[in-house]
Amino acid sequence: LKNGLVVKEVYDKNQLSEEFSAPMSITVTIARFQGKQRQEIIQEVQKQMQEGALKAIKQVLSACLEAEVTAKLGREKGEQRTASSHEREIDWKCGHCGCQNANHFTRDGHYKRNLETGYGHLQALHIPMVECQRCHHDVICTFALLEKYGRFWIDFHQDALFSSGLGQSLRAIKERWSGQLGSPVGLRTINEIINQVEPLVHHMQEQHFPEAPTVVQCDGIWVTIQNQKEAIQPDKTHRKRHQRSGKKVVILVALGFWPDGRREILDWEIASSEDHTQWELLLNRLWVREVTAEQGLKMIVRDGCGGLGEAVALVYGNSILDQRCIFHKLKNVCDKVRGELKGKEHKETRKTLMEQAALIYRAPHAGAARQQLCDWSQKWRTQAPGAVATLERDFEHTLVFYQLDAVTREWIRPTSLLERTNREFRRKFRQAVTFGSVIGARAAMYLQVQRLHACWTKANWWDVSHALSFSLGDLYP
């Protein structure tokens, strides 16, 4: 039978068993396995599966590495090198003389290297070596399957991006990897793998949109980033480290909507505040990427932040509509109601007031919304004057969306989709607590954005995160 697995039929007075001899010492009986016996069988099977997988992986990697050397040199293993006047230039080069002519290269044995894979620790993997016959020094070989000096294979890089995009913290990934490998893995190692996506952020922020979204929603998310100081202090292991302190920063986000139902986070910017200069930087970048009225942009939805309003007026002027975010307006009304109608006895009253306020923005047209506001104000002005005044203030700025029929109004009415998107970001940032650098925050934001895009387009995040890891391979060959 296959792989040395022998099945014997053993007859006994009380039971009939099939006994597995080498390589597995397992006895399978008719009786149901329970307790420790079942545990031992499962553990033995898992052990054999892991050993078999590692053996197969080692063989596959070795064969692929040898095949790559054969392709680069243009001759099979053991085939004599022949003199040729035509140079065969490849991307491998001699570390001493810089020669890239494969006609001068020959195989020079192997060296052993350990590698951590998702299946476990791979020991003594044979890596082919190549020598330059012009100077008899080693050739620098950049294999497609292996990173130079890399401890982890690509499946760990894929797992890091996949897990971080799902919102897992670095410590959770560290615990899983350490348990899987049976050796400690540092947080810095995982963090460096994830932070490698940062160049993809620059690439994304330079791409132009073939068609601008009809509506763009803008908002900010506040997070904490660690700031390194000049002062030195010893850590728990008595090593000298720079002191760190938390610094609050805001991530400015722009979410776009298209008439066909598509939505996409267009861009974001990590800033120190929400003043007009910071928002202007983000909006100017969107303008350069052709998110303009000429390309189809009709409206920007924003909160009452004065800085954002100034930036919109400066960058876009009167070319687009400026809609005040209804979600933020109703949230401010709710805050006033809680202060004016306190206590459990007013719980139902508060609920009724807010439900009626939200219905104002479901009116069929702007005139009907104004009439509903008058009726609502007359009813609640005595009980909650502050809430009524809050809704009446700049009320006309919240009715701008009635001028636009190209986009589903539910996207810009009471429940803002950008706020729901921001909840996903805050969930990730709460787990991280702080980010060690701006690069870490940008990388985390990028992965969250890619996961949300995968969710909105019905794509598989597993496949998307794997594609990102291959993009990193192109950036870091």
Number of C-alpha atoms within 10 A of each C-alpha: 6 5 7 11 12 14 13 11 10 10 10 8 5 6 10 14 17 16 17 17 14 12 11 16 12 17 12 14 12 9 9 8 12 8 7 9 12 12 12 12 17 13 11 15 15 12 13 14 13 15 16 13 14 19 13 12 16 18 14 12 16 16 12 15 19 19 14 16 20 15 11 19 23 14 16 13 13 8 10 9 15 8 8 9 6 8 11 14 14 13 11 20 22 24 16 14 14 13 19 20 19 22 22 21 24 23 18 13 11 12 11 10 13 14 17 19 19 17 17 16 18 17 14 12 17 19 16 18 17 23 20 26 15 12 14 15 15 20 24 19 17 13 16 11 13 17 15 11 8 11 15 18 15 20 14 19 22 21 18 23 28 23 17 23 25 17 21 17 17 20 15 13 18 20 14 12 22 13 12 16 15 11 10 12 17 14 14 12 14 20 18 11 17 24 18 18 23 20 14 16 17 10 9 12 15 14 12 14 14 10 14 24 27 22 26 26 25 22 22 23 17 17 21 21 23 17 17 16 11 9 9 13 12 11 11 6 6 8 9 11 14 13 15 16 12 15 14 14 18 19 21 21 22 23 21 22 22 19 13 10 10 12 19 18 19 21 21 25 20 21 20 14 17 21 16 17 15 19 26 21 15 19 25 17 16 23 16 13 17 20 25 21 18 11 14 16 22 21 21 24 25 23 19 14 14 12 16 22 21 16 21 21 14 14 17 17 12 11 14 18 21 22 24 25 25 24 21 17 20 19 13 14 22 20 13 18 23 15 12 16 15 11 9 9 9 14 12 10 14 18 13 11 18 17 11 13 21 16 13 20 24 15 15 10 13 19 12 14 20 18 13 18 21 14 12 16 19 12 13 14 13 10 13 20 15 18 24 23 15 17 19 16 11 13 17 13 15 24 21 16 25 16 11 14 9 12 18 15 14 12 15 24 18 21 16 18 17 22 17 10 16 16 13 15 20 16 12 20 21 13 14 20 14 19 20 18 15 17 19 20 21 21 24 24 22 20 24 21 21 18 23 22 18 17 12 13 12 9 13 11 19 17 12 17 24 18 13 19 24 14 14 18 14 9 12 9 12
